[in-house]
Amino acid sequence: MNEIIKPAVVLLIITAVAAMLLGVVSETTKEAIAAQTAKTESEAMAAVMPEEGIEFETILDVAAGDTIEGTIQKVAKATKDGETFGYVLTTAPSGFSGAVSTMVGVDVDGVITGLRVLSHSETPGLGALATDPSFYEQFVGKEGDIKVEKDGGQIVAITSSTITSRAVSNGADEAVKWVEANGGAN
């Protein structure tokens, strides 16, 4: 019996110390991670809404408890000189291997000003090519129904990655439709 209890106690102590150290590391790095996340988000917002002098204000955020239909996770209003210039929306449509988080800039007329893929778990060399400028830059200037060519749209899908291409297109389409319904020039 003693040969079972002694190793179990040692294992319990090692596990408790490891858990405590993980907790300390997590608390120590929490602020740095939050700051880096905010910086990355700010840079992405500036990239998808590249007009000079734009200021962003988050108006809806699923993480903060807001309810938004579809895959939209966050909406920020973009203003310039006190006037609404457009919106930056973060979407997370399902791709081949999971959610494809995209940030889409849409002006008040419903025209895409920029798009970036923020994160994904798509196949390297295939779906991961959604982060390549040759793919995401083709969304700039698009309006109306955003679809890949295979579905009757104007977006050229990534070869062998139609599901990922559709996910990004669906996120962009959802962003445009949200602006048209909620914040467009009307």
Accessible surface in RSA format (square Angstrom, percent):
REM  Atomic radii and reference values for relative SASA: ProtOr
REM  Chains: A
REM  Algorithm: Lee & Richards
REM  Probe-radius: 1.40
REM  Slices: 20
REM RES _ NUM      All-atoms   Total-Side   Main-Chain    Non-polar    All polar
REM                ABS   REL    ABS   REL    ABS   REL    ABS   REL    ABS   REL
RES MET A   1   163.12  84.5 133.47  88.3  29.64  70.6 111.71  95.0  51.40  68.1
RES ASN A   2   118.31  81.6 112.65 108.9   5.66  13.6  33.06  79.6  85.25  82.4
RES GLU A   3   135.57  77.8 117.13  88.6  18.44  43.9  61.23 118.4  74.34  60.7
RES ILE A   4   118.08  67.2 113.62  84.6   4.45  10.7 116.68  84.0   1.40   3.8
RES ILE A   5    83.00  47.2  81.53  60.7   1.47   3.6  83.00  59.8   0.00   0.0
RES LYS A   6   145.28  70.9 140.98  86.5   4.30  10.2  88.07  79.3  57.21  60.9
RES PRO A   7    74.98  54.6  65.76  59.9   9.22  33.5  71.73  59.2   3.25  20.2
RES ALA A   8    55.23  50.8  43.51  67.1  11.72  26.7  50.25  70.8   4.98  13.2
RES VAL A   9    71.95  47.3  71.18  64.4   0.77   1.9  71.95  62.5   0.00   0.0
RES VAL A  10    73.24  48.2  72.52  65.7   0.72   1.7  73.20  63.6   0.04   0.1
RES LEU A  11   115.39  64.3 114.48  81.9   0.91   2.3 115.25  80.9   0.14   0.4
RES LEU A  12   122.03  68.0 117.95  84.4   4.08  10.3 121.66  85.4   0.37   1.0
RES ILE A  13   100.16  57.0  98.07  73.1   2.08   5.0 100.16  72.1   0.00   0.0
RES ILE A  14   104.52  59.5 100.97  75.2   3.55   8.6 103.61  74.6   0.91   2.5
RES THR A  15    76.11  54.1  72.78  73.8   3.32   7.9  62.85  84.4  13.26  20.0
RES ALA A  16    57.94  53.3  44.91  69.3  13.03  29.6  53.01  74.7   4.93  13.1
RES VAL A  17    71.66  47.2  70.24  63.6   1.42   3.4  71.65  62.3   0.02   0.0
RES ALA A  18    47.21  43.4  42.49  65.6   4.72  10.7  46.40  65.3   0.82   2.2
RES ALA A  19    60.78  55.9  48.70  75.2  12.08  27.5  52.19  73.5   8.59  22.7
RES MET A  20   119.50  61.9 107.70  71.3  11.80  28.1  77.04  65.5  42.46  56.3
RES LEU A  21    97.77  54.5  97.72  69.9   0.05   0.1  97.74  68.6   0.03   0.1
RES LEU A  22   126.59  70.5 123.37  88.3   3.23   8.1 123.94  87.0   2.65   7.1
RES GLY A  23    35.91  44.3   0.00   N/A  35.91  44.3  34.61  95.0   1.30   2.9
RES VAL A  24    85.21  56.1  80.77  73.1   4.44  10.7  84.38  73.3   0.83   2.3
RES VAL A  25    86.72  57.1  85.44  77.3   1.28   3.1  86.72  75.3   0.00   0.0
RES SER A  26    62.46  52.8  54.00  72.1   8.46  19.5  29.22  62.2  33.24  46.6
RES GLU A  27   113.07  64.9  99.66  75.4  13.41  31.9  50.11  96.9  62.96  51.4
RES THR A  28   102.70  73.0  75.73  76.8  26.97  64.3  70.32  94.4  32.38  48.9
RES THR A  29    52.26  37.2  51.38  52.1   0.89   2.1  46.05  61.8   6.21   9.4
RES LYS A  30   112.80  55.0 108.16  66.4   4.64  11.0  74.56  67.1  38.23  40.7
RES GLU A  31   144.96  83.2 138.52 104.8   6.44  15.3  54.15 104.7  90.81  74.1
RES ALA A  32    67.61  62.2  53.77  83.0  13.84  31.5  61.89  87.2   5.71  15.1
RES ILE A  33   108.47  61.7 105.72  78.8   2.74   6.6 108.32  78.0   0.15   0.4
RES ALA A  34    59.33  54.6  48.57  74.9  10.77  24.5  54.96  77.4   4.37  11.6
RES ALA A  35    64.79  59.6  50.89  78.5  13.89  31.6  59.48  83.8   5.31  14.1
RES GLN A  36   101.70  56.9  99.05  72.4   2.65   6.3  47.09 100.2  54.61  41.4
RES THR A  37    83.15  59.1  78.09  79.2   5.06  12.1  65.20  87.6  17.95  27.1
RES ALA A  38    60.22  55.4  50.80  78.4   9.43  21.4  56.46  79.5   3.77  10.0
RES LYS A  39   115.93  56.6 108.86  66.8   7.07  16.8  65.77  59.2  50.16  53.4
RES THR A  40    67.38  47.9  66.54  67.5   0.84   2.0  56.21  75.5  11.16  16.9
RES GLU A  41    49.52  28.4  46.76  35.4   2.76   6.6  10.54  20.4  38.98  31.8
RES SER A  42    65.79  55.6  62.00  82.7   3.78   8.7  26.06  55.5  39.73  55.7
RES GLU A  43    99.85  57.3  90.43  68.4   9.42  22.4  46.27  89.5  53.58  43.7
RES ALA A  44    11.20  10.3   6.08   9.4   5.12  11.6  10.60  14.9   0.60   1.6
RES MET A  45    14.42   7.5  14.42   9.5   0.00   0.0   5.72   4.9   8.70  11.5
RES ALA A  46    55.98  51.5  49.33  76.1   6.65  15.1  50.97  71.8   5.01  13.3
RES ALA A  47    35.08  32.3  18.53  28.6  16.56  37.7  28.61  40.3   6.48  17.2
RES VAL A  48     0.00   0.0   0.00   0.0   0.00   0.0   0.00   0.0   0.00   0.0
RES MET A  49     2.05   1.1   0.16   0.1   1.89   4.5   0.00   0.0   2.05   2.7
RES PRO A  50    87.15  63.5  63.35  57.8  23.80  86.5  67.34  55.6  19.81 123.1
RES GLU A  51    73.21  42.0  59.21  44.8  14.00  33.3   9.45  18.3  63.76  52.1
RES GLU A  52   147.83  84.9 141.56 107.1   6.27  14.9  65.05 125.8  82.79  67.6
RES GLY A  53    56.37  69.5   0.00   N/A  56.37  69.5  39.05 107.2  17.31  38.8
RES ILE A  54    24.69  14.0   2.75   2.0  21.94  52.9   2.75   2.0  21.94  59.5
RES GLU A  55   126.46  72.6 121.85  92.2   4.61  11.0  42.43  82.1  84.04  68.6
RES PHE A  56    64.08  32.1  30.13  18.7  33.95  88.3  30.90  18.7  33.17  94.9
RES GLU A  57   109.99  63.1 104.43  79.0   5.56  13.2  41.54  80.4  68.44  55.9
RES THR A  58    64.54  45.9  39.12  39.7  25.42  60.6  24.35  32.7  40.20  60.8
RES ILE A  59    64.87  36.9  38.87  29.0  26.00  62.7  45.68  32.9  19.19  52.1
RES LEU A  60    49.89  27.8  49.29  35.3   0.60   1.5  49.89  35.0   0.00   0.0
RES ASP A  61    27.49  19.3  27.45  27.3   0.04   0.1   3.65   8.6  23.83  23.8
RES VAL A  62    56.95  37.5  48.51  43.9   8.44  20.3  48.51  42.2   8.44  22.9
RES ALA A  63   100.08  92.0  55.06  85.0  45.02 102.4  67.16  94.6  32.92  87.2
RES ALA A  64    80.64  74.1  39.82  61.4  40.83  92.9  51.93  73.1  28.71  76.1
RES GLY A  65    63.16  77.9   0.00   N/A  63.16  77.9  35.76  98.1  27.40  61.4
RES ASP A  66    54.98  38.5  45.35  45.1   9.63  22.8   6.00  14.1  48.98  48.8
RES THR A  67   130.01  92.5 100.48 101.9  29.53  70.4  73.39  98.6  56.62  85.6
RES ILE A  68    22.37  12.7   3.63   2.7  18.75  45.2   7.63   5.5  14.74  40.0
RES GLU A  69   157.02  90.1 143.55 108.6  13.47  32.1  62.95 121.8  94.07  76.8
RES GLY A  70    62.95  77.6   0.00   N/A  62.95  77.6  30.79  84.5  32.17  72.0
RES THR A  71    42.55  30.3  39.77  40.3   2.78   6.6  42.55  57.2   0.00   0.0
RES ILE A  72     3.21   1.8   2.62   2.0   0.59   1.4   2.62   1.9   0.59   1.6
RES GLN A  73    67.47  37.7  66.96  48.9   0.51   1.2  21.21  45.1  46.26  35.1
RES LYS A  74    41.99  20.5  41.81  25.7   0.18   0.4  15.58  14.0  26.41  28.1
RES VAL A  75     0.00   0.0   0.00   0.0   0.00   0.0   0.00   0.0   0.00   0.0
RES ALA A  76     0.78   0.7   0.72   1.1   0.06   0.1   0.72   1.0   0.06   0.2
RES LYS A  77    60.41  29.5  60.25  37.0   0.16   0.4   9.45   8.5  50.96  54.3
RES ALA A  78     0.00   0.0   0.00   0.0   0.00   0.0   0.00   0.0   0.00   0.0
RES THR A  79    31.42  22.3  31.12  31.6   0.29   0.7  16.52  22.2  14.90  22.5
RES LYS A  80    59.97  29.3  56.58  34.7   3.39   8.1  33.52  30.2  26.45  28.2
RES ASP A  81   135.11  94.6  93.18  92.7  41.92  99.1  43.90 103.3  91.21  91.0
RES GLY A  82    74.10  91.4   0.00   N/A  74.10  91.4  37.57 103.1  36.53  81.8
RES GLU A  83   125.86  72.3 124.14  93.9   1.72   4.1  45.51  88.0  80.35  65.6
RES THR A  84    49.48  35.2  30.47  30.9  19.00  45.3  14.37  19.3  35.11  53.1
RES PHE A  85    62.12  31.1  57.54  35.6   4.58  11.9  60.78  36.9   1.34   3.8
RES GLY A  86     0.00   0.0   0.00   N/A   0.00   0.0   0.00   0.0   0.00   0.0
RES TYR A  87    15.29   7.1  15.29   8.7   0.00   0.0   0.97   0.7  14.31  17.6
RES VAL A  88     2.61   1.7   0.55   0.5   2.06   5.0   0.55   0.5   2.06   5.6
RES LEU A  89     0.00   0.0   0.00   0.0   0.00   0.0   0.00   0.0   0.00   0.0
RES THR A  90    16.72  11.9  16.72  17.0   0.00   0.0  13.74  18.5   2.98   4.5
RES THR A  91     0.00   0.0   0.00   0.0   0.00   0.0   0.00   0.0   0.00   0.0
RES ALA A  92    26.77  24.6  16.50  25.5  10.27  23.4  16.50  23.2  10.27  27.2
RES PRO A  93     6.85   5.0   6.61   6.0   0.24   0.9   6.85   5.7   0.00   0.0
RES SER A  94    92.53  78.2  73.88  98.6  18.65  43.0  35.07  74.7  57.46  80.5
RES GLY A  95    13.10  16.2   0.00   N/A  13.10  16.2   0.00   0.0  13.10  29.3
RES PHE A  96   134.51  67.3 108.58  67.3  25.93  67.5 110.53  67.0  23.98  68.6
RES SER A  97    55.25  46.7  24.22  32.3  31.03  71.5  22.57  48.1  32.68  45.8
RES GLY A  98    30.95  38.2   0.00   N/A  30.95  38.2  28.32  77.7   2.63   5.9
RES ALA A  99    56.96  52.4  39.67  61.2  17.29  39.3  39.71  55.9  17.25  45.7
RES VAL A 100     0.04   0.0   0.04   0.0   0.00   0.0   0.04   0.0   0.00   0.0
RES SER A 101    20.53  17.4  20.50  27.4   0.04   0.1  11.02  23.5   9.51  13.3
RES THR A 102     0.00   0.0   0.00   0.0   0.00   0.0   0.00   0.0   0.00   0.0
RES MET A 103     2.07   1.1   2.07   1.4   0.00   0.0   2.07   1.8   0.00   0.0
RES VAL A 104     0.00   0.0   0.00   0.0   0.00   0.0   0.00   0.0   0.00   0.0
RES GLY A 105     0.00   0.0   0.00   N/A   0.00   0.0   0.00   0.0   0.00   0.0
RES VAL A 106     0.00   0.0   0.00   0.0   0.00   0.0   0.00   0.0   0.00   0.0
RES ASP A 107    29.34  20.6  29.34  29.2   0.00   0.0   6.67  15.7  22.67  22.6
RES VAL A 108    36.75  24.2  34.76  31.5   1.98   4.8  34.76  30.2   1.98   5.4
RES ASP A 109    98.72  69.2  74.25  73.9  24.47  57.9  24.46  57.6  74.26  74.1
RES GLY A 110     0.88   1.1   0.00   N/A   0.88   1.1   0.52   1.4   0.36   0.8
RES VAL A 111    35.73  23.5  35.73  32.3   0.00   0.0  35.73  31.0   0.00   0.0
RES ILE A 112     1.19   0.7   0.00   0.0   1.19   2.9   0.00   0.0   1.19   3.2
RES THR A 113    28.07  20.0  18.96  19.2   9.11  21.7  22.39  30.1   5.68   8.6
RES GLY A 114     1.40   1.7   0.00   N/A   1.40   1.7   1.40   3.8   0.00   0.0
RES LEU A 115     0.19   0.1   0.00   0.0   0.19   0.5   0.00   0.0   0.19   0.5
RES ARG A 116    65.19  27.4  65.19  33.2   0.00   0.0  19.49  26.6  45.70  27.7
RES VAL A 117    16.77  11.0   0.00   0.0  16.77  40.4   0.00   0.0  16.77  45.5
RES LEU A 118    67.13  37.4  33.57  24.0  33.56  84.4  36.81  25.9  30.32  81.6
RES SER A 119    64.35  54.4  58.31  77.8   6.05  13.9  44.08  93.9  20.27  28.4
RES HIS A 120    59.85  32.7  29.58  20.6  30.27  77.4  21.38  22.0  38.48  44.8
RES SER A 121    67.04  56.7  48.35  64.5  18.69  43.1  50.73 108.0  16.32  22.9
RES GLU A 122     8.69   5.0   0.53   0.4   8.16  19.4   0.57   1.1   8.12   6.6
RES THR A 123    52.20  37.1  47.18  47.8   5.02  12.0  38.89  52.2  13.32  20.1
RES PRO A 124   115.64  84.3 100.83  91.9  14.81  53.8 102.01  84.2  13.63  84.7
RES GLY A 125    52.19  64.4   0.00   N/A  52.19  64.4  33.41  91.7  18.78  42.1
RES LEU A 126    73.86  41.1  73.86  52.8   0.00   0.0  73.86  51.9   0.00   0.0
RES GLY A 127     2.69   3.3   0.00   N/A   2.69   3.3   1.71   4.7   0.98   2.2
RES ALA A 128    22.75  20.9  19.88  30.7   2.87   6.5  20.10  28.3   2.65   7.0
RES LEU A 129    81.71  45.5  80.86  57.8   0.85   2.1  81.71  57.4   0.00   0.0
RES ALA A 130     0.73   0.7   0.73   1.1   0.00   0.0   0.73   1.0   0.00   0.0
RES THR A 131    63.27  45.0  49.43  50.1  13.84  33.0  28.22  37.9  35.05  53.0
RES ASP A 132    55.47  38.9  52.05  51.8   3.42   8.1  10.92  25.7  44.56  44.4
RES PRO A 133    61.57  44.9  61.57  56.1   0.00   0.0  61.57  50.8   0.00   0.0
RES SER A 134    95.28  80.5  63.04  84.1  32.24  74.3  55.71 118.6  39.57  55.4
RES PHE A 135     8.52   4.3   6.28   3.9   2.24   5.8   8.52   5.2   0.00   0.0
RES TYR A 136    23.07  10.8  23.02  13.1   0.05   0.1   4.23   3.2  18.83  23.2
RES GLU A 137    98.22  56.4  88.66  67.1   9.56  22.8  26.39  51.0  71.83  58.6
RES GLN A 138    41.30  23.1  29.30  21.4  12.00  28.6  30.98  65.9  10.33   7.8
RES PHE A 139     0.00   0.0   0.00   0.0   0.00   0.0   0.00   0.0   0.00   0.0
RES VAL A 140    75.35  49.6  60.68  54.9  14.67  35.3  60.68  52.7  14.67  39.8
RES GLY A 141    44.44  54.8   0.00   N/A  44.44  54.8  25.12  68.9  19.32  43.3
RES LYS A 142    48.89  23.9  46.86  28.8   2.03   4.8  12.45  11.2  36.43  38.8
RES GLU A 143    96.52  55.4  89.27  67.5   7.25  17.3  25.17  48.7  71.35  58.3
RES GLY A 144    31.87  39.3   0.00   N/A  31.87  39.3  30.64  84.1   1.23   2.7
RES ASP A 145    83.08  58.2  68.98  68.7  14.10  33.3  16.04  37.8  67.04  66.9
RES ILE A 146     1.36   0.8   0.00   0.0   1.36   3.3   0.00   0.0   1.36   3.7
RES LYS A 147    89.95  43.9  87.49  53.7   2.47   5.9  43.57  39.2  46.38  49.4
RES VAL A 148     0.85   0.6   0.14   0.1   0.71   1.7   0.14   0.1   0.71   1.9
RES GLU A 149    98.52  56.6  83.32  63.0  15.21  36.2  26.57  51.4  71.96  58.7
RES LYS A 150   146.28  71.4 107.27  65.8  39.01  92.9  77.54  69.8  68.75  73.2
RES ASP A 151    60.68  42.5  38.24  38.1  22.44  53.1  22.48  52.9  38.20  38.1
RES GLY A 152    72.78  89.8   0.00   N/A  72.78  89.8  36.87 101.2  35.91  80.4
RES GLY A 153    19.37  23.9   0.00   N/A  19.37  23.9   6.01  16.5  13.37  29.9
RES GLN A 154    93.60  52.3  78.28  57.2  15.32  36.5  41.68  88.7  51.92  39.4
RES ILE A 155     0.00   0.0   0.00   0.0   0.00   0.0   0.00   0.0   0.00   0.0
RES VAL A 156    83.52  55.0  81.43  73.7   2.10   5.0  81.43  70.8   2.10   5.7
RES ALA A 157    22.56  20.7   8.47  13.1  14.09  32.1   8.47  11.9  14.09  37.3
RES ILE A 158    16.62   9.5   9.13   6.8   7.50  18.1  15.64  11.3   0.99   2.7
RES THR A 159   118.07  84.0 103.93 105.4  14.14  33.7  76.39 102.6  41.68  63.0
RES SER A 160    89.34  75.5  46.13  61.6  43.20  99.5  32.05  68.3  57.28  80.3
RES SER A 161     8.79   7.4   1.94   2.6   6.85  15.8   7.50  16.0   1.29   1.8
RES THR A 162    23.36  16.6  19.79  20.1   3.58   8.5  13.77  18.5   9.60  14.5
RES ILE A 163    87.24  49.6  85.13  63.4   2.11   5.1  85.73  61.7   1.51   4.1
RES THR A 164     2.36   1.7   2.23   2.3   0.12   0.3   0.10   0.1   2.26   3.4
RES SER A 165     0.00   0.0   0.00   0.0   0.00   0.0   0.00   0.0   0.00   0.0
RES ARG A 166    87.15  36.6  86.71  44.2   0.44   1.1  30.70  42.0  56.45  34.2
RES ALA A 167     1.52   1.4   0.00   0.0   1.52   3.5   1.17   1.7   0.34   0.9
RES VAL A 168     0.00   0.0   0.00   0.0   0.00   0.0   0.00   0.0   0.00   0.0
RES SER A 169     1.34   1.1   1.34   1.8   0.00   0.0   1.34   2.9   0.00   0.0
RES ASN A 170    85.42  58.9  81.51  78.8   3.90   9.4  17.75  42.7  67.66  65.4
RES GLY A 171     0.00   0.0   0.00   N/A   0.00   0.0   0.00   0.0   0.00   0.0
RES ALA A 172     0.00   0.0   0.00   0.0   0.00   0.0   0.00   0.0   0.00   0.0
RES ASP A 173    27.43  19.2  27.43  27.3   0.00   0.0   1.67   3.9  25.76  25.7
RES GLU A 174    41.32  23.7  37.29  28.2   4.02   9.6  28.77  55.6  12.55  10.2
RES ALA A 175     0.00   0.0   0.00   0.0   0.00   0.0   0.00   0.0   0.00   0.0
RES VAL A 176     0.06   0.0   0.06   0.1   0.00   0.0   0.06   0.1   0.00   0.0
RES LYS A 177    88.95  43.4  85.18  52.3   3.77   9.0  81.66  73.5   7.29   7.8
RES TRP A 178    37.03  14.9  30.96  15.0   6.06  14.2  28.16  15.0   8.86  14.4
RES VAL A 179     0.00   0.0   0.00   0.0   0.00   0.0   0.00   0.0   0.00   0.0
RES GLU A 180    84.41  48.5  69.55  52.6  14.86  35.4  34.14  66.0  50.27  41.0
RES ALA A 181    81.33  74.8  43.63  67.3  37.70  85.8  53.61  75.5  27.72  73.4
RES ASN A 182    87.32  60.2  50.66  49.0  36.65  88.3  10.67  25.7  76.65  74.1
RES GLY A 183    13.83  17.0   0.00   N/A  13.83  17.0   7.96  21.8   5.87  13.1
RES GLY A 184    15.85  19.5   0.00   N/A  15.85  19.5   3.68  10.1  12.17  27.3
RES ALA A 185    66.99  61.6  34.18  52.7  32.81  74.6  43.16  60.8  23.83  63.1
RES ASN A 186   162.41 112.0  82.72  79.9  79.69 191.9  68.75 165.5  93.66  90.5
END  Absolute sums over single chains surface
CHAIN  1 A    10577.9       8454.8       2123.1       6546.3       4031.6
END  Absolute sums over all chains
TOTAL         10577.9       8454.8       2123.1       6546.3       4031.6
